[in-house]
């Protein structure tokens, strides 16, 4: 399944925005093209799927802006053999895109409703190398590691050093770091030995990772 003809104009505008930011990797463009974003948003918001803003999804959560998703996936430098850990499945869209670039994706989500919907969407697209788990992602899942890449869609107040051991040698983690009630910096953390080497990418404003799993949703 690819971007429908009715969505081609929005997708083309997205590609132009990415080129303006210096993102022209054809593998990434093809991965986004093969993953129709309209399949991951609520039906009445389909015309906004390729726009520049965040979009509301179930459980009172939001799908991050498409351009930010693309920039961060590009910064992961995914390779076909990589094992990826994603914390914050949301709609499942970024997991689906990364699945086309990496060998295996494990995505953790605290809302059971979002887990079930993401699984349905991935199944509909016949994506078989992505696994969604209902879990508290603040510390990852040690027994499922190590991972070559980790990406987190919730903010940490301080450096998430607890993830060093979850990364393979020379692995990369991307996460927002900063005040939980204000603006953070999206950081690219490269594992060097037993520590992180930090490279700041861009300012962002994301919600903090919440403790535990949701009791009702």
N, C-alpha and C positions, 0 to 999 in steps of 0.2 A: 504494500500500500504506500502510495506517495501523496504529496500535497495535491489536493483536488484542484481542478481548473478554476473553480470559483475562488480559491485561496491563493492563486498564483501571483496576483498583484501584490498582496500583502507579503508573501514570501520573498518576492523580488525586491521589495523595499527593504526588508530585513537584510538581505544579502548585500545591498548597496550600503547600508549602515555599517555592516561588518567590514566591508572593504575600506570604508572611510576610517575605521579604527585600526586598519592594518591586518585584519584577519581574512586571509584568502586561502587557507588550507582546504583543498578540495575534498579531502576525507571528511572534514568537519561539516562543510557545506552539504555534502552528500548524506551524512548522517542525519542532519536536521531535515533535509528534503524527504528522506525516507520515513520520517516520524511525524505524521501530520498533527500539528499542535491542537487543531480543532477537536481531535479525538480525546483530548485531556482537559478541556474546559467545559463549563456548563453550556448547554445548547444555545441559550439566549446571548451568550458572550462570544460566540464563534467569530463574529466579525471583528473582534478585538484581539484574536489569538496571536496575530503577528505585529501587534502594536508595541509601544514602548513602555507601557505601564504594568504594574502588578495587577493580577486578576484574582478575585475571590474564588475560593473553592470550598468544599464541604468542611464541616467542623470549625467554622470560623477562621480558617487558615487562608493563606494567600499563595498563589504561584508567583515566584519572583519574576521580575521583568526579563523578557526574552533576551535582550542584549546582554544583560548581566550573566544570564545562564550561559550564553555562547562564549563570552569572554573567559569565564572561569573554566569551562570545559576545555577551551583552547589552552589555558594556562596549565592544565594537568598534563599535557603532552602524553596523551594516552597511546599505548601500543597494543597490538593484538593479543599479546600474552599477559597483559596486566590483570591483576586482581584488584578490584576497586571496592571500597567501602563508602557508602553514602549515608549520611545521617540527616534525616528529614526527607522522607520520600515525597510528601505532598501529593501531587496529582500522579506522580510516576513518570512525568515527561523527561526529566533529566536522566533518570535511570535508563529509560528506553533509548535515549540518544547515546549515552555512554556505552550501552550494550553493543552498539554497532561499531564501536571503536576499540573496545577492550575485550578480554577473554571471559571475564566473569564479574558481575556486579552484585554486591549484597547491599540492600537498602533497608535502613531501619526507620520505623515510624511509630510514634506513641499513640496514634489514633487508629483503632481497629477498623473503623469505617474507611479511612483513607487506604489502609493496607489492602482491604478487600477490593476497593474500586481500582487501585493501581494494578492488582493482580489480574483483574478482569480485562483491563486495557492492554496490558502486556500480552495476555493470552490471545486477545483479538488480533494483535499485530504479529502473532507467532514468534515472539521474542522468548527464547528458551534459556538464555544464559544470564538472566537477571532473577534474583530471589528477594522477595520483600518479607521482612519479619516485623512482627508487633513487639517492640522492645524499647527500653530506655537506652538512648544512644549516647548519653553524656560521657561514658567511658568506653564506648565501642563494645565489641564482643571478643574477648581475648581468645577464646577457643576457636574462633573462625579465622584468625589471622595467621601469618602476617599478610599485610596488603601492600601492593606497590603504590597505590594512590588512595587518599582519603579526602573526601569533600564534605563540608558541614554547612548546613543552611540555617544555623542558629548561632548566636554570639556567645563567645567566652569573654569573661571579664579580664582574665590573665592568660598568659601563654598556656596552651593545653598540653603540658609536658607529659600528662598521663598517656598520651597517644604515641609517644616515641617508640615504645616496645611493640606497638601494633603495626609499625611500618617495617617493611623489608629494608635491607641496606640500600642507601641512596633513594629511598622512597620519598614521596612528596605528599604533603597535606595542605589543603587550602581551607581556611576558616576565618571568620570575622572575629577580631579581637578588639576589645575596648569597653567603655562604659555601657552597661546593659540598658540604661534608660536614655541613651544618646547615640551619637554617631560613632561607628567603629571603623577600623581599617581592615579590609580584606587582605590577609597575609598568605603568602606562599612559603611554607615551611619545608625546607629540604633536610632530610635526615643525614647528618654527618657524624659517623660513629654513634655515640649515645646522646647526641644533642641535636637541636634544631638550628639551622641557619635561616634567618628570616629575611624575606624580601616583600615589602609592602606593595600591593597592587593598586588599590583604589579605595576611596572612602565609601562606606555603605551604612545603611541603617536597617539592621535585622533584629528580630525579636530574640531574646535569650533562649537557650535550650532549657526546657522545663524538666523538672524532676519527675521520674517515674513514668508510667504509662497512664493514659486517660482511663478513668474508672467506668465511664458511661458510653462514650462515643467510639 
